[in-house]
Amino acid sequence: MDVIIIPAYEPDGALVELVDELKKSDFTIVVVNDGSGEKYNKIFDQISDATHIVTLEKNCGKGAALKAGMQYIKDNLPECEYFITCDADGQHRPC
């Protein structure tokens, strides 16, 4: 299993579009909600059926969000062979 970790702080529709594109791949998707707050729950709800969502209670920064995603993989996806990271703003487009 190959995994993509996407740290997300206060995301917009670009995250939904990115996840929609990534769903076409064989990757398992882990999105880390880096303390975005209730206002952004609707964005995370839109992708919850296609992703594993890890939620941090407060904003801890990209590095901590990536570490939380890695810990989630270690604890819950032991069949993961490798992972890559991708930004939630859509700057890294899947080919």
N, CA, C and O atoms as CSV, one atom per row, in Angstrom:
chain,resi,resn,atom,element,x,y,z
A,1,MET,N,N,0.846,-1.178,0.000
A,1,MET,CA,C,0.000,0.000,0.000
A,1,MET,C,C,0.891,1.239,0.000
A,1,MET,O,O,1.870,1.320,0.742
A,2,ASP,N,N,0.539,2.175,-0.825
A,2,ASP,CA,C,1.240,3.451,-0.936
A,2,ASP,C,C,0.306,4.548,-0.433
A,2,ASP,O,O,-0.888,4.542,-0.733
A,3,VAL,N,N,0.855,5.483,0.330
A,3,VAL,CA,C,0.035,6.481,1.020
A,3,VAL,C,C,0.492,7.890,0.662
A,3,VAL,O,O,1.681,8.151,0.478
A,4,ILE,N,N,-0.480,8.787,0.568
A,4,ILE,CA,C,-0.212,10.214,0.429
A,4,ILE,C,C,-0.674,10.892,1.716
A,4,ILE,O,O,-1.806,10.693,2.157
A,5,ILE,N,N,0.206,11.694,2.316
A,5,ILE,CA,C,-0.138,12.485,3.498
A,5,ILE,C,C,-0.332,13.934,3.051
A,5,ILE,O,O,0.528,14.520,2.393
A,6,ILE,N,N,-1.476,14.490,3.423
A,6,ILE,CA,C,-1.775,15.879,3.072
A,6,ILE,C,C,-2.049,16.659,4.364
A,6,ILE,O,O,-3.116,16.504,4.958
A,7,PRO,N,N,-1.098,17.496,4.807
A,7,PRO,CA,C,-1.388,18.363,5.952
A,7,PRO,C,C,-2.282,19.512,5.481
A,7,PRO,O,O,-2.049,20.100,4.425
A,8,ALA,N,N,-3.307,19.823,6.276
A,8,ALA,CA,C,-4.261,20.842,5.836
A,8,ALA,C,C,-4.612,21.777,6.985
A,8,ALA,O,O,-5.077,21.335,8.035
A,9,TYR,N,N,-4.389,23.056,6.782
A,9,TYR,CA,C,-4.785,24.071,7.746
A,9,TYR,C,C,-5.700,25.062,7.045
A,9,TYR,O,O,-5.302,25.727,6.089
A,10,GLU,N,N,-6.927,25.149,7.532
A,10,GLU,CA,C,-7.937,26.042,6.958
A,10,GLU,C,C,-8.041,25.868,5.440
A,10,GLU,O,O,-7.879,26.834,4.694
A,11,PRO,N,N,-8.312,24.640,4.981
A,11,PRO,CA,C,-8.362,24.376,3.539
A,11,PRO,C,C,-9.612,24.952,2.881
A,11,PRO,O,O,-10.585,25.319,3.541
A,12,ASP,N,N,-9.544,25.016,1.550
A,12,ASP,CA,C,-10.699,25.446,0.767
A,12,ASP,C,C,-11.033,24.353,-0.244
A,12,ASP,O,O,-10.625,23.203,-0.081
A,13,GLY,N,N,-11.760,24.709,-1.267
A,13,GLY,CA,C,-12.189,23.746,-2.269
A,13,GLY,C,C,-11.049,23.075,-3.025
A,13,GLY,O,O,-11.251,22.027,-3.639
A,14,ALA,N,N,-9.859,23.660,-2.992
A,14,ALA,CA,C,-8.710,23.045,-3.667
A,14,ALA,C,C,-8.399,21.679,-3.070
A,14,ALA,O,O,-7.983,20.772,-3.791
A,15,LEU,N,N,-8.592,21.519,-1.768
A,15,LEU,CA,C,-8.358,20.218,-1.137
A,15,LEU,C,C,-9.363,19.191,-1.638
A,15,LEU,O,O,-9.001,18.044,-1.903
A,16,VAL,N,N,-10.609,19.591,-1.768
A,16,VAL,CA,C,-11.641,18.686,-2.274
A,16,VAL,C,C,-11.312,18.260,-3.700
A,16,VAL,O,O,-11.423,17.081,-4.034
A,17,GLU,N,N,-10.911,19.201,-4.538
A,17,GLU,CA,C,-10.538,18.887,-5.922
A,17,GLU,C,C,-9.331,17.949,-5.965
A,17,GLU,O,O,-9.307,17.004,-6.754
A,18,LEU,N,N,-8.340,18.204,-5.127
A,18,LEU,CA,C,-7.150,17.359,-5.078
A,18,LEU,C,C,-7.519,15.932,-4.680
A,18,LEU,O,O,-7.080,14.972,-5.314
A,19,VAL,N,N,-8.321,15.797,-3.636
A,19,VAL,CA,C,-8.729,14.458,-3.199
A,19,VAL,C,C,-9.534,13.766,-4.298
A,19,VAL,O,O,-9.359,12.569,-4.524
A,20,ASP,N,N,-10.402,14.490,-4.978
A,20,ASP,CA,C,-11.160,13.899,-6.091
A,20,ASP,C,C,-10.224,13.343,-7.160
A,20,ASP,O,O,-10.470,12.263,-7.697
A,21,GLU,N,N,-9.152,14.074,-7.474
A,21,GLU,CA,C,-8.177,13.591,-8.454
A,21,GLU,C,C,-7.418,12.381,-7.929
A,21,GLU,O,O,-7.198,11.412,-8.655
A,22,LEU,N,N,-7.018,12.443,-6.662
A,22,LEU,CA,C,-6.229,11.364,-6.080
A,22,LEU,C,C,-7.025,10.078,-5.897
A,22,LEU,O,O,-6.447,8.991,-5.874
A,23,LYS,N,N,-8.352,10.192,-5.766
A,23,LYS,CA,C,-9.195,9.000,-5.626
A,23,LYS,C,C,-9.063,8.084,-6.835
A,23,LYS,O,O,-9.319,6.884,-6.730
A,24,LYS,N,N,-8.673,8.622,-7.963
A,24,LYS,CA,C,-8.524,7.833,-9.190
A,24,LYS,C,C,-7.261,6.976,-9.166
A,24,LYS,O,O,-7.094,6.095,-10.009
A,25,SER,N,N,-6.379,7.227,-8.211
A,25,SER,CA,C,-5.116,6.496,-8.113
A,25,SER,C,C,-5.264,5.330,-7.135
A,25,SER,O,O,-6.324,5.120,-6.546
A,26,ASP,N,N,-4.191,4.593,-6.984
A,26,ASP,CA,C,-4.178,3.480,-6.032
A,26,ASP,C,C,-3.687,3.896,-4.660
A,26,ASP,O,O,-3.511,3.045,-3.789
A,27,PHE,N,N,-3.464,5.176,-4.449
A,27,PHE,CA,C,-2.954,5.653,-3.174
A,27,PHE,C,C,-4.042,5.660,-2.104
A,27,PHE,O,O,-5.211,5.929,-2.383
A,28,THR,N,N,-3.635,5.361,-0.887
A,28,THR,CA,C,-4.463,5.608,0.286
A,28,THR,C,C,-4.160,7.033,0.724
A,28,THR,O,O,-2.998,7.439,0.752
A,29,ILE,N,N,-5.188,7.793,1.064
A,29,ILE,CA,C,-5.020,9.212,1.361
A,29,ILE,C,C,-5.230,9.472,2.850
A,29,ILE,O,O,-6.264,9.113,3.413
A,30,VAL,N,N,-4.242,10.096,3.478
A,30,VAL,CA,C,-4.337,10.514,4.875
A,30,VAL,C,C,-4.261,12.037,4.897
A,30,VAL,O,O,-3.264,12.623,4.473
A,31,VAL,N,N,-5.315,12.670,5.391
A,31,VAL,CA,C,-5.363,14.128,5.505
A,31,VAL,C,C,-5.272,14.480,6.983
A,31,VAL,O,O,-6.000,13.928,7.807
A,32,VAL,N,N,-4.377,15.399,7.313
A,32,VAL,CA,C,-4.235,15.847,8.698
A,32,VAL,C,C,-4.833,17.243,8.816
A,32,VAL,O,O,-4.321,18.206,8.246
A,33,ASN,N,N,-5.922,17.333,9.563
A,33,ASN,CA,C,-6.552,18.609,9.868
A,33,ASN,C,C,-5.727,19.246,10.987
A,33,ASN,O,O,-5.810,18.833,12.144
A,34,ASP,N,N,-4.945,20.237,10.634
A,34,ASP,CA,C,-4.005,20.856,11.571
A,34,ASP,C,C,-4.675,21.969,12.379
A,34,ASP,O,O,-4.257,23.126,12.327
A,35,GLY,N,N,-5.724,21.603,13.126
A,35,GLY,CA,C,-6.386,22.564,14.002
A,35,GLY,C,C,-7.149,23.648,13.276
A,35,GLY,O,O,-7.144,24.802,13.705
A,36,SER,N,N,-7.798,23.300,12.195
A,36,SER,CA,C,-8.476,24.297,11.357
A,36,SER,C,C,-9.690,24.936,12.013
A,36,SER,O,O,-10.061,26.051,11.648
A,37,GLY,N,N,-10.309,24.271,12.957
A,37,GLY,CA,C,-11.498,24.819,13.604
A,37,GLY,C,C,-12.784,24.358,12.949
A,37,GLY,O,O,-12.783,23.850,11.827
A,38,GLU,N,N,-13.879,24.543,13.666
A,38,GLU,CA,C,-15.193,24.056,13.230
A,38,GLU,C,C,-15.637,24.639,11.893
A,38,GLU,O,O,-16.336,23.971,11.130
A,39,LYS,N,N,-15.248,25.850,11.606
A,39,LYS,CA,C,-15.637,26.516,10.364
A,39,LYS,C,C,-15.262,25.678,9.136
A,39,LYS,O,O,-15.905,25.791,8.092
A,40,TYR,N,N,-14.224,24.839,9.253
A,40,TYR,CA,C,-13.718,24.073,8.114
A,40,TYR,C,C,-14.187,22.627,8.104
A,40,TYR,O,O,-13.784,21.850,7.239
A,41,ASN,N,N,-15.035,22.261,9.058
A,41,ASN,CA,C,-15.524,20.885,9.103
A,41,ASN,C,C,-16.234,20.481,7.820
A,41,ASN,O,O,-16.161,19.321,7.414
A,42,LYS,N,N,-16.922,21.423,7.174
A,42,LYS,CA,C,-17.647,21.084,5.949
A,42,LYS,C,C,-16.684,20.637,4.844
A,42,LYS,O,O,-17.039,19.777,4.038
A,43,ILE,N,N,-15.493,21.196,4.792
A,43,ILE,CA,C,-14.496,20.761,3.806
A,43,ILE,C,C,-14.044,19.336,4.122
A,43,ILE,O,O,-13.987,18.485,3.234
A,44,PHE,N,N,-13.727,19.082,5.387
A,44,PHE,CA,C,-13.276,17.747,5.775
A,44,PHE,C,C,-14.396,16.717,5.617
A,44,PHE,O,O,-14.133,15.564,5.275
A,45,ASP,N,N,-15.631,17.124,5.861
A,45,ASP,CA,C,-16.765,16.215,5.661
A,45,ASP,C,C,-16.889,15.795,4.196
A,45,ASP,O,O,-17.271,14.662,3.903
A,46,GLN,N,N,-16.568,16.704,3.283
A,46,GLN,CA,C,-16.685,16.397,1.847
A,46,GLN,C,C,-15.689,15.338,1.389
A,46,GLN,O,O,-15.911,14.684,0.370
A,47,ILE,N,N,-14.597,15.159,2.126
A,47,ILE,CA,C,-13.573,14.203,1.705
A,47,ILE,C,C,-13.491,12.984,2.624
A,47,ILE,O,O,-12.667,12.097,2.403
A,48,SER,N,N,-14.330,12.935,3.641
A,48,SER,CA,C,-14.214,11.887,4.661
A,48,SER,C,C,-14.448,10.476,4.122
A,48,SER,O,O,-13.917,9.513,4.675
A,49,ASP,N,N,-15.227,10.339,3.060
A,49,ASP,CA,C,-15.479,8.998,2.518
A,49,ASP,C,C,-14.287,8.450,1.735
A,49,ASP,O,O,-14.198,7.241,1.518
A,50,ALA,N,N,-13.384,9.307,1.315
A,50,ALA,CA,C,-12.257,8.879,0.476
A,50,ALA,C,C,-10.912,8.949,1.195
A,50,ALA,O,O,-9.885,8.596,0.616
A,51,THR,N,N,-10.906,9.398,2.443
A,51,THR,CA,C,-9.638,9.623,3.134
A,51,THR,C,C,-9.691,9.124,4.571
A,51,THR,O,O,-10.761,8.874,5.126
A,52,HIS,N,N,-8.520,8.988,5.149
A,52,HIS,CA,C,-8.372,8.831,6.596
A,52,HIS,C,C,-8.072,10.237,7.093
A,52,HIS,O,O,-7.128,10.868,6.618
A,53,ILE,N,N,-8.855,10.734,8.036
A,53,ILE,CA,C,-8.637,12.085,8.544
A,53,ILE,C,C,-8.126,12.016,9.977
A,53,ILE,O,O,-8.739,11.400,10.849
A,54,VAL,N,N,-6.991,12.663,10.194
A,54,VAL,CA,C,-6.400,12.809,11.519
A,54,VAL,C,C,-6.624,14.257,11.923
A,54,VAL,O,O,-6.301,15.168,11.161
A,55,THR,N,N,-7.172,14.480,13.106
A,55,THR,CA,C,-7.473,15.843,13.531
A,55,THR,C,C,-6.624,16.240,14.729
A,55,THR,O,O,-6.624,15.566,15.760
A,56,LEU,N,N,-5.906,17.336,14.579
A,56,LEU,CA,C,-5.163,17.932,15.688
A,56,LEU,C,C,-6.045,19.020,16.292
A,56,LEU,O,O,-6.659,19.801,15.564
A,57,GLU,N,N,-6.107,19.071,17.598
A,57,GLU,CA,C,-6.997,20.017,18.281
A,57,GLU,C,C,-6.608,21.471,18.047
A,57,GLU,O,O,-7.476,22.341,17.978
A,58,LYS,N,N,-5.315,21.741,17.927
A,58,LYS,CA,C,-4.878,23.111,17.682
A,58,LYS,C,C,-3.841,23.091,16.558
A,58,LYS,O,O,-3.245,22.055,16.263
A,59,ASN,N,N,-3.641,24.239,15.946
A,59,ASN,CA,C,-2.672,24.350,14.861
A,59,ASN,C,C,-1.268,24.172,15.415
A,59,ASN,O,O,-0.828,24.918,16.290
A,60,CYS,N,N,-0.569,23.164,14.886
A,60,CYS,CA,C,0.782,22.840,15.363
A,60,CYS,C,C,1.836,23.061,14.288
A,60,CYS,O,O,3.029,22.933,14.564
A,61,GLY,N,N,1.425,23.388,13.083
A,61,GLY,CA,C,2.368,23.614,11.994
A,61,GLY,C,C,2.517,22.400,11.095
A,61,GLY,O,O,2.139,21.283,11.448
A,62,LYS,N,N,3.078,22.654,9.922
A,62,LYS,CA,C,3.187,21.623,8.895
A,62,LYS,C,C,4.032,20.435,9.354
A,62,LYS,O,O,3.665,19.286,9.109
A,63,GLY,N,N,5.145,20.699,10.009
A,63,GLY,CA,C,6.009,19.612,10.457
A,63,GLY,C,C,5.294,18.677,11.421
A,63,GLY,O,O,5.379,17.457,11.287
A,64,ALA,N,N,4.589,19.249,12.393
A,64,ALA,CA,C,3.849,18.439,13.361
A,64,ALA,C,C,2.704,17.692,12.687
A,64,ALA,O,O,2.406,16.553,13.045
A,65,ALA,N,N,2.064,18.331,11.713
A,65,ALA,CA,C,0.985,17.664,10.987
A,65,ALA,C,C,1.522,16.466,10.193
A,65,ALA,O,O,0.896,15.407,10.154
A,66,LEU,N,N,2.680,16.646,9.565
A,66,LEU,CA,C,3.278,15.530,8.836
A,66,LEU,C,C,3.646,14.397,9.792
A,66,LEU,O,O,3.426,13.226,9.486
A,67,LYS,N,N,4.209,14.750,10.955
A,67,LYS,CA,C,4.555,13.729,11.948
A,67,LYS,C,C,3.308,12.991,12.436
A,67,LYS,O,O,3.346,11.780,12.653
A,68,ALA,N,N,2.212,13.714,12.607
A,68,ALA,CA,C,0.964,13.079,13.028
A,68,ALA,C,C,0.475,12.108,11.952
A,68,ALA,O,O,-0.012,11.021,12.263
A,69,GLY,N,N,0.608,12.506,10.691
A,69,GLY,CA,C,0.233,11.612,9.591
A,69,GLY,C,C,1.097,10.366,9.557
A,69,GLY,O,O,0.595,9.264,9.338
A,70,MET,N,N,2.397,10.535,9.772
A,70,MET,CA,C,3.310,9.389,9.797
A,70,MET,C,C,2.986,8.452,10.961
A,70,MET,O,O,3.018,7.231,10.809
A,71,GLN,N,N,2.676,9.027,12.116
A,71,GLN,CA,C,2.313,8.199,13.273
A,71,GLN,C,C,1.026,7.435,12.997
A,71,GLN,O,O,0.896,6.271,13.375
A,72,TYR,N,N,0.068,8.094,12.332
A,72,TYR,CA,C,-1.182,7.423,11.974
A,72,TYR,C,C,-0.899,6.223,11.073
A,72,TYR,O,O,-1.460,5.144,11.267
A,73,ILE,N,N,-0.037,6.417,10.100
A,73,ILE,CA,C,0.321,5.311,9.202
A,73,ILE,C,C,0.952,4.173,10.007
A,73,ILE,O,O,0.579,3.011,9.845
A,74,LYS,N,N,1.887,4.505,10.856
A,74,LYS,CA,C,2.574,3.486,11.660
A,74,LYS,C,C,1.577,2.696,12.508
A,74,LYS,O,O,1.677,1.474,12.614
A,75,ASP,N,N,0.621,3.397,13.109
A,75,ASP,CA,C,-0.331,2.767,14.021
A,75,ASP,C,C,-1.489,2.059,13.322
A,75,ASP,O,O,-2.034,1.096,13.861
A,76,ASN,N,N,-1.871,2.518,12.136
A,76,ASN,CA,C,-3.111,2.040,11.520
A,76,ASN,C,C,-2.974,1.419,10.135
A,76,ASN,O,O,-3.877,0.714,9.685
A,77,LEU,N,N,-1.870,1.666,9.460
A,77,LEU,CA,C,-1.692,1.165,8.094
A,77,LEU,C,C,-0.352,0.436,7.983
A,77,LEU,O,O,0.522,0.868,7.233
A,78,PRO,N,N,-0.182,-0.651,8.713
A,78,PRO,CA,C,1.119,-1.328,8.737
A,78,PRO,C,C,1.552,-1.885,7.380
A,78,PRO,O,O,2.735,-2.159,7.176
A,79,GLU,N,N,0.625,-2.052,6.467
A,79,GLU,CA,C,0.963,-2.555,5.143
A,79,GLU,C,C,1.529,-1.476,4.216
A,79,GLU,O,O,1.868,-1.752,3.065
A,80,CYS,N,N,1.629,-0.238,4.730
A,80,CYS,CA,C,2.191,0.854,3.942
A,80,CYS,C,C,3.667,0.586,3.655
A,80,CYS,O,O,4.454,0.345,4.571
A,81,GLU,N,N,4.031,0.632,2.380
A,81,GLU,CA,C,5.418,0.442,1.980
A,81,GLU,C,C,6.169,1.766,1.939
A,81,GLU,O,O,7.338,1.834,2.319
A,82,TYR,N,N,5.507,2.801,1.485
A,82,TYR,CA,C,6.104,4.136,1.482
A,82,TYR,C,C,4.999,5.179,1.400
A,82,TYR,O,O,3.851,4.866,1.085
A,83,PHE,N,N,5.364,6.421,1.689
A,83,PHE,CA,C,4.412,7.517,1.580
A,83,PHE,C,C,5.086,8.698,0.908
A,83,PHE,O,O,6.311,8.816,0.882
A,84,ILE,N,N,4.247,9.566,0.367
A,84,ILE,CA,C,4.698,10.848,-0.161
A,84,ILE,C,C,3.806,11.914,0.458
A,84,ILE,O,O,2.760,11.605,1.030
A,85,THR,N,N,4.222,13.155,0.342
A,85,THR,CA,C,3.417,14.245,0.880
A,85,THR,C,C,2.936,15.140,-0.258
A,85,THR,O,O,3.517,15.177,-1.343
A,86,CYS,N,N,1.874,15.844,0.024
A,86,CYS,CA,C,1.272,16.721,-0.979
A,86,CYS,C,C,0.644,17.892,-0.228
A,86,CYS,O,O,0.108,17.699,0.864
A,87,ASP,N,N,0.696,19.081,-0.778
A,87,ASP,CA,C,0.096,20.243,-0.135
A,87,ASP,C,C,-1.404,20.308,-0.406
A,87,ASP,O,O,-1.862,19.925,-1.482
A,88,ALA,N,N,-2.165,20.792,0.570
A,88,ALA,CA,C,-3.626,20.860,0.475
A,88,ALA,C,C,-4.113,21.961,-0.461
A,88,ALA,O,O,-5.276,21.959,-0.865
A,89,ASP,N,N,-3.245,22.891,-0.804
A,89,ASP,CA,C,-3.684,24.024,-1.634
A,89,ASP,C,C,-3.697,23.701,-3.130
A,89,ASP,O,O,-4.034,24.556,-3.949
A,90,GLY,N,N,-3.332,22.475,-3.481
A,90,GLY,CA,C,-3.376,22.078,-4.884
A,90,GLY,C,C,-2.153,22.452,-5.697
A,90,GLY,O,O,-2.153,22.272,-6.914
A,91,GLN,N,N,-1.107,22.970,-5.060
A,91,GLN,CA,C,0.083,23.378,-5.812
A,91,GLN,C,C,0.797,22.170,-6.408
A,91,GLN,O,O,1.469,22.293,-7.432
A,92,HIS,N,N,0.658,21.002,-5.776
A,92,HIS,CA,C,1.234,19.775,-6.324
A,92,HIS,C,C,0.110,18.989,-6.979
A,92,HIS,O,O,-0.708,18.379,-6.291
A,93,ARG,N,N,0.068,19.000,-8.292
A,93,ARG,CA,C,-1.022,18.331,-9.015
A,93,ARG,C,C,-0.613,16.905,-9.365
A,93,ARG,O,O,0.516,16.671,-9.795
A,94,PRO,N,N,-1.514,15.962,-9.185
A,94,PRO,CA,C,-1.222,14.595,-9.616
A,94,PRO,C,C,-1.184,14.530,-11.141
A,94,PRO,O,O,-1.940,15.229,-11.816
A,95,CYS,N,N,-0.333,13.716,-11.661
A,95,CYS,CA,C,-0.229,13.579,-13.125
A,95,CYS,C,C,-1.228,12.593,-13.636
A,95,CYS,O,O,-1.290,12.345,-14.841
